[in-house]
């Protein structure tokens, strides 16, 4: 069941191996959860600017990667909610580790199409454009 109060997370780079692994968080606690993964982020974090940070597992403090973090504040994001992207080194294992850390920070795994569904519900994307996006994917 869709709950817009949840902060969701998913790998945004697809399943094929790539040079960069991106994990996207969207929802009211996106920035707070990202700070658990990257505690050295500036406060306030400048909007729409990449910031280099050590990425760590929030429960263990284990260093996972060094990557870039970018914050898209609501309502100026794809979903219309606060969105944070964590850009780490690529590879399916690395992407899975970053996603696992985001879930340990408190995010919920996004359902298929949930980012797009939130964009429609928040008026950021028309239903027609969402359907066209689904056809493209």
C-alpha positions in Angstrom: 0.0 0.0 0.0 1.3 3.4 -1.0 2.2 5.6 1.9 3.5 9.1 1.0 4.9 9.6 4.5 7.5 6.9 3.9 10.9 7.8 2.5 11.7 5.3 -0.3 15.0 4.3 -1.8 16.0 2.4 -4.9 19.0 1.9 -7.2 18.5 4.4 -10.0 21.2 3.1 -12.4 19.5 -0.1 -13.5 20.7 -3.6 -13.3 23.6 -3.6 -15.9 27.1 -3.0 -14.6 28.0 0.7 -14.8 30.8 3.1 -13.8 28.5 4.9 -11.3 26.0 3.4 -8.9 23.2 5.9 -7.9 20.9 5.3 -5.0 17.9 7.7 -4.9 15.9 8.5 -1.8 12.6 10.4 -1.9 10.3 11.5 0.8 10.1 13.6 3.9 13.2 12.1 5.6 15.4 11.8 2.5 18.0 14.3 3.7 18.1 13.0 7.3 18.6 9.4 6.1 21.3 10.5 3.7 23.1 12.3 6.6 23.2 8.9 8.4 25.1 7.5 5.4 27.2 10.6 4.9 27.6 12.3 8.3 30.2 14.8 7.0 27.8 16.6 4.7 27.6 20.3 5.2 24.7 21.8 7.1 22.8 23.2 5.3 23.6 21.1 2.2 23.5 23.4 -0.8 20.6 22.4 -3.2 21.4 20.8 -6.5 25.2 20.8 -5.9 27.3 17.7 -5.7 29.2 17.2 -2.5 32.0 14.7 -2.0 31.6 12.6 1.1 32.7 9.4 2.7 29.7 7.0 2.6 29.3 4.6 5.5 26.9 2.0 6.8 24.7 3.8 9.3 24.5 0.9 11.8 28.2 -0.2 11.8 30.1 2.9 10.6 31.9 0.7 8.1 33.2 2.7 5.1 31.4 1.7 2.0 32.6 4.2 -0.6 33.6 7.8 -1.3 31.0 9.4 -3.5 28.9 12.4 -4.4 25.7 13.4 -2.7 23.2 15.8 -4.2 19.9 17.2 -2.7 16.9 18.2 -4.7 14.6 20.0 -2.2 10.8 19.7 -2.5 8.9 20.7 -4.6 11.7 21.1 -7.2 12.5 17.5 -7.8 11.1 14.7 -10.0 8.8 13.4 -7.4 7.9 16.8 -5.9 9.3 15.6 -2.6 12.8 16.0 -1.0 15.1 13.8 -3.1 18.7 12.9 -2.4 20.9 11.0 -4.7 24.1 9.2 -3.6 26.5 8.6 -6.5 29.1 5.9 -5.7 31.5 3.8 -7.7 29.7 1.4 -10.0 29.0 -2.3 -10.0 26.0 -4.3 -9.0 27.5 -5.3 -5.6 28.4 -1.7 -4.8 24.9 -0.5 -5.7 23.4 -3.2 -3.5 25.6 -2.2 -0.6 24.6 1.5 -1.0 20.9 0.5 -1.2 21.2 -1.7 1.9 22.8 1.1 3.8 19.9 3.5 2.8 17.4 0.9 4.0 19.3 0.5 7.3 19.1 4.3 7.7 15.3 4.0 7.7 14.2 4.2 4.1 11.8 1.7 2.7 12.5 -0.1 -0.6 10.6 1.5 -3.4 8.0 -0.5 -5.3 8.4 -0.7 -9.1 7.2 2.6 -10.5 6.8 4.3 -7.2 9.0 7.3 -7.9 6.9 8.0 -11.0 3.6 7.4 -9.1 4.7 10.0 -6.5 5.5 12.4 -9.3 2.0 12.0 -10.7 0.3 12.3 -7.3 2.3 15.4 -6.4 1.5 17.1 -9.7 5.0 17.0 -11.1 4.1 14.7 -14.0 0.9 14.2 -16.0 -0.6 10.7 -16.3 -0.1 10.9 -20.0 3.7 11.6 -19.6 3.9 8.9 -16.9 2.4 6.4 -19.4 4.8 7.5 -22.1 7.7 7.1 -19.7 6.5 3.6 -18.8 6.3 2.8 -22.6 9.8 4.0 -23.1 11.2 2.0 -20.2 
